[in-house]
């Protein structure tokens, strides 16, 4: 009998990222850039990418990021845009919903346009950032 022990993401983070901008123009620009990054990620995504994690960024991807003036983004920052997520904009606010724990690409896109960013788990908080009444009590909270 073989017993498998492993650790990893179960893609159940249920995170919300909220970017608040000083202007609607900044929020629109961030939303449009994330749409472009999603299209870019879906074009560049390959099911076998996980087999070669040390692979350098494809030249075409680097050139596309340079055209967007996103010089601080890397291959893995773009990959997150190929995974399931939702982006909405209301006025000066952009919201992103994702089950992924790796949100660095989203953060870079929001911060590039000057957002003030808030991140929370919908497991513990509702959309008004009020603690959920049905939130789990975590045994690792550190309280004695």
N, C-alpha and C positions, 0 to 999 in steps of 0.2 A: 504494500500500500504506500502510495506517495502522498504526502501532505504538502499542499502548496501554501506558502506564506508570501504575501506580497503587499506592497503599499502603492497607492496611486490615487489619482483623482477619479472620482466617480461621476464627474460632470454634474454635480447637484448643488453647486454653490448658490444658485438663484440670487445673483448679485444685481444691484442697480447702481449705475454710475450717473451722477447728475453733474453736468457742467453748466455753470452760470456765467454768462458773458455780460460785458458792459453794454453791448449793443446787439440788436437783432442781426446786423450785418456779420458780426463775429460768429454768432451761433449758426447762421446760414452757411457761412464759409466752412465751418467745422463739419456740419452735416453733409455738405457736398463733398468735402474731402474724404469723409468716411465712406460715402457711397462709391467714390472712385477707388478707395483702398479695397473695398469689398470686391469690386469687379476685378481689380488687379490680383487680389488673393485667389479668387476663384479661377482665374486664367492660369495662375502659376501653381496652384495646388496639385499635388500628386499623391495618390494613395500610398505610394512607396517611399515618401519623404521620410517617414519615421525610421526607415532602414539605414539612412545615411545622415545622421544628425550633425556630423562634422562637415557636411558639404557646404561650400561657400555659397554666398548669395548669387543667384544667376545674374548675368550681366544685364539682361533685359529688365529685371526687377530693380537693380541698382540705378539704371538709367531712368526708369519711370519715377522712382522716388526722388531723384535729383531734379527732374522736371517739375515735380510737386513741391520742391524745396523742403523736403522732409529728410534732411541730412542725418538726423539722429535716429532714424528708424532702421531696423535690421530685418533680416528675413523672418525671424520668429515673431517680431512685432506685427508684420503684415499677415502672417499665417492665421492669427487670431480672427481676422476679418473674414476668413473662409468658413469659420465655424458658426454654429447657430447663435444669432444675436438679433436684437431689434434696436433700431435707432429711431427716436422721434424727436421733433423739435416743437416747442411752444414758445413763441416770442424769443426771449433771450436765454431760454433754457433748452439744453439737449439732454435727453435721457437715453441710456443704453441699458438693456436687460440682457444678461448672459448667464449661462450655467458654468462658464469656465472660470478657473481661479487665476489664470494668466491674463491680466488685463493691461499689461504695460503698453501694448500698441494703442489701445483705446485712450489711455492716459496721455500718451505722447501726442495723439491727434487733438485731444481737447486742450491740453496745455499749450500746444503750438499756436493756438488762436486766442490765448489769454484767459482760459476758463478758470474759475474757482471750482474745484472738484470735490464732490462728496461721494463716498462709496459706502453702501450698506448691504447687509444680507436680508432678503425678504423672509428668511426663516425666523428672524428675530425682530424685524421692524416692518411697519406698514409703509405705504407710499407717503404718508405725512410725517415720516420719521418718528413715529410714536411706537414705543415698545408694544409688540403684539401681545394680547392677553393669552394667546395659546402658544407663545414662544416656549421652546424647550428650556429647561434648567440644565445648564451644562455642568457636568461633574468636574471639568477642568478649569473652572472659572477662577480658581485660586482663593476663593473665600473659605474661611474655616468656621 
